[in-house]
Amino acid sequence: MLFTEEQCELAKSERAWLAKHDPVEFLRHSASDGVSEADPRALAHIGTAGIAEILTTDAGGSQADLAVLSSEHGRAASAVPVAEVALAGWVLELAGLADRLAEHVAGNYMTLTTAAYRERVTGPRIVGASAPFVSVPSADRIVGVITDDDVLYVVPDDGGVTVSPIGTIDLTRPWARAQFDVAVSAVESAPLPPGTAARYRDAAAVHRAFDSVGGAAQLLDRTVEYARQREQFGAVIGSFQAVKHHCASMAVFVAAAEATLAAAVDALAAGDAERRRPADAAIAYAAMASNSVAGLAQQVHGGIGFTWEHDLHLYLRRIKVNGNIDGTVRDRRRALVR
């Protein structure tokens, strides 16, 4: 992906912060039941660094800027849903909820999700389930749900919403779903511009794909470094043609996925017809490419890559979940030919 000079500096700064506060190290030392929760230092960081408000008018950030951050957090296997937090700020501004936005950017984050297929507004009540989301315990006290008719409902945790964990193979992030049963009159609501629900879903999926490709880029770098050091039959394995081919294939997958996602990011501001096809194509390819990179990394690492102590399986699990939580590769490809 071709970044501007400012975006390169943003990536460099965020990578340095994540290296200093390693999410994987935090996971291994603090995870309960094997699943990580967001480091409180990281949650504070996205507030103080302005990431929560990056897409607001005053901040002047773009989806491409957020893509840089999504990629870096994927590269570090961070438990912070950085894109979702930033997109929540964007939606709160669109809804005109200035007080909620001020609370959000101050660190009292709102969890934002879209309505799952069972969600419906039945007369004066909202009843149903949300789409899956990455849980942040300090944010799950306030849940915002965007319905398909482009209305934002803000529901406090004591007002008819129950957030329940979802078991996945992803050990780097806790996933959850919200169940709603609340009177419309008891919650705050605001109309959104037409098409906001669809735009949010596409943007969240594109940034999740960037997360996967960031993880794939990390696996590429680690695999190349391992191939330079690991010796077999009296030579480093990186000198073997088959290993060279695997590493080259990984590099091509990462570069191509970044290029397709760059086109999708550029299209996020467009209308449904102009946005949907680039998004579906990029998300499908990025999921396939990231999975392929993880598989090749496993092959080059050999037996060590299968151990619990090695980080490779954490990235593999994360990439697998990213590629299925918003629909499978097959789903995206089918959408392209409709």
N, C-alpha and C positions, 0 to 999 in steps of 0.2 A: 504494500500500500504506500502511495506517495504522500508523505506528511509534509506540512508546512514547517518552517523553522520553529515556529511557536509550538506546534504540536510535538515536534521532536523533543523540545525542551520539557514539555509537559510529560511526555512518556519517560524521559530520563529522570525527572524529579520524582514521579510516582514509583518508578522501578527502584530508585534508591531508598525511598521510604519503606516500600514493601520488603526490600532486602534487609533493612535494619529491624523490621518488625515481622519476621518471617512467619506467614500464616501456617505453613506446614509444621514448623517447630511448635507453634502455639497449639496446633491440633494434637500433636503427639504428646504434649505435656498436660493438656487440659480437657481433652475430649471426654465426654461422658457417653457410655454405651458405644464408643467408637465413632461417634459423629461429632464434628466440630461445630461450635457456635462462633459468631463473630467476636473478634478481639475487641474489647471495649475501647482500646486505643485507636483501632481502625475506625470504629463508629464515630469517635470524636474527631478523627482526622478528616473524614469526608465532610464534616460540618465546618471545621475551622479552615479547611483548604478551599471552601466554596464549591465543592463538588455537588452538594445537594441542590444548589441553585444555579448550576452551570447553564441550564437551558432556559432560564428566565430572561426576560427582556433586559433587565438591568445588568445581568452578568454578561450577556452577549455571546455566550458559547453556542456551539453548534453540535449537531449529531455526530459530526466527524471528530470533534473534540472528545465527546463522550465515548466514541468508539475506541479512541486511544486508551482511555482509562479502562474500558471493559476488557480490552486485550491484555493490558498489564495485570489486571486482577486475575484474569484467567491464567496468565503465565505464572503467577505466584500461587494459584489455587486458593485465593482469598475467599473467606466465608461471607464477606460483605457484598450484598446485592447492589453494587454501585450504580448500575444502569437503572434499576428499578427505583432507587432513591431519587436519582436525578429526574427520571421521567415523572415521578410523583410530584416534584416541584413544578415541572412544566404543566401538568394537568391542573394543579391547584391554581396556578396563575390563569390558565384558560377559563377556569370556573369562576374566577373573580373572588376567590376566598382568601382575601389578603391576610386575615388573622391566622388562618390555618397555615398559609404559606410561611408567615413569619415564625410560627412555632416549628414548622418543619425544618427550615434552614438553620434554626437555632439549636437543632439536635433532637427535638421531640418528634422523631420521624413518624410519618404515616405510612403504613403498609398499603400499597395500592395493587389491586388485582382487577381482573375482568370477570364478568359473569360466566360461569360454566353453563353447559347446555340445560341444566336443571333449574337454573335461576329464573325467577319470574316475579313480576310485580302483580300480585293478585289483589285487586281492589286496593284497600289501604295498607297492605302489608307487603314486605319484601321477604320472599321465602325461597330458599335454595342454597346452592353451594358455589363457591368461587372457583376459579381456575387455580392450579397449584402455584405456590410462590415460595421463595426462600424466606424462611422465618427469621426475624430479628426480634428477640423477646421484648426489648425496650420499645419496639415500634408496633408490635402486635396489639398494643392497647388501643390503637386507633386504626381502623381498617376502612379504606375507601374502595368502593366497588363501582366500576363503570359498566352500566348496562348497555345493551345493544341499541337502545334508543337514545344513546349519548346523554345520559344523566349521571352525575356523580353523586353517590350517597356516601356520607361520612358517618360511620357507626362506631361509637366507643365500645370497649370490651364489656362494659356493664349494661349495654343497651340492646342486647339481642343478637350478638355475634359470638360464636365459639370457634377459636382457632385450635385445630387438632393437627398433630404431627403426621406426616406421611412417611412411611418407610420406603427408602430407595437404596440403590447400591452406592450412591454418592456419599462418601464419608467426609467430604470437605465442606458441606453445607447442609443445614437442617431444612427440610422441605415441609410445608404445611398446606392446609386448606381451611378456608373459613366457611362455616355454616351460618346462614342468616335466617332469622325468624323475628321480624321486628316491624312495628307499625311505622309507616312512612312519616306520619306526623311527629314521631319521636326522634327522628334523625335529621341531620342537616343535609340539604340537597341543593344542587345547582345544575342548570343546563350547561351543556358543553357545545362547542361548534359542531355542526354535522360532520360525521365521519371520524370523530375523535377516538371512539372505541376501536375502530379498525386500524387507525394510525398507531394507537398505543400498542395494540397486539403485534403489528408488524415491526415497530421499533424495538419492542422488548425481545422479539425473536431474533432480529438482526444482531442486537447487542449480545444476546446469548451465544450466537454463532461466533461473534468476535471473541467471546470468552473461550470457546473451544479452540479457535485458531491460535489464540495466545498460549493456551496449554500445549497445543501441537508444536508451536515454535520452541517452547521450553524443552519438550521432548527431543526435538531435532538437535538443539544445542547440546543437551546432555548425552545424546546418543553418539554424536560426532566426537565429543570429548572422551567418552568411554572407548570408542573404537580406536582412538589414538593411543590409549594407555593399555588396554587389555591385550595380553600376548597369548598366542596359541601356536604350537608347532614352530616355536623359535622366532616368531614375527608378530608384530602388532596386527590385530585383526582388521584394522583399517586399510591394510595393504592388500587384502583379499578382494578380488573383483566383485564377488557377490555382495560383500558388505558395502563396497563403494556404491554399487547400484542401489542398494536399499537406502543409503544416506542421500543419494542424489534424488531418488524418488520422493523421499520425505521432503526435501527442499522444494521440489516442484509442487507438491501438494500444498505446502504452506504458502508459497508465493502466489499460486493460482487462486487459492481460497481468499487470500487478502485482496487480490484484484477484483474478484467477483463481489466481495462484501463492500469494497470501496464504491462500486457502482450502485449497490443497494442503498448505502448511506446517502449518496447523492440524490437518490430517488425518493427518500423518505418524506421530503417536503412536497412532493407532487400529489396529484389526485390519485384516487384508487386505481384507475386503469394504468397510469404510468408508474405507480409504486409497486403494485402487487407482483407483477411478473419478475422484475429485478430482485425483489425480496425473496420470492419463492425459489428462484433459480440459485441465488447466492446461498440461502440457508441450506438448501438440499446439497449443493456441492460442498459447502463448508463442513457439513455433518459427515458426508462420505469421506472427504479428504482427512479430516481430523481423526476419524476412526482408523483410516488406513495408516496414518502416521503412528498412531498408538500401537497398532499391530506390528508394524515394521520395527518400532523401537523395542518391542517385546522380543522380536526375533534376534535383533543384534545384541541385546543384553543377555540373551540366553537364560540360564537358570536363575541368576541373581535377580532378574526382572520379575520373577514370580514370587519373590519373598515378601512377607508382610513388612519387613524393615525398609525395603526400598520404596521410594516415592512413586515409581512408575504406575503402580496399580491405582493410586489416588487420582492421577490424571486420567487414566483409562476410564475409571468409573464416572468421573465428572463429565467427560466427553460423551459417554454413552447416554447419560441422563439428559444432558443438554440437547442431544440429537433426537430425543423422543418426547420430551415434555411438552413441546409445542406442535407435535405432529411428526410423523416419521419422514424419512427421505422419500418413501413411496408416496405419501400424502402430498408432499410438496410437488413432486414430479407430475402427479395426476392433476393437480391444480393448474399446472402450466399448459396442459393440453385441453383444458375445458374451453 
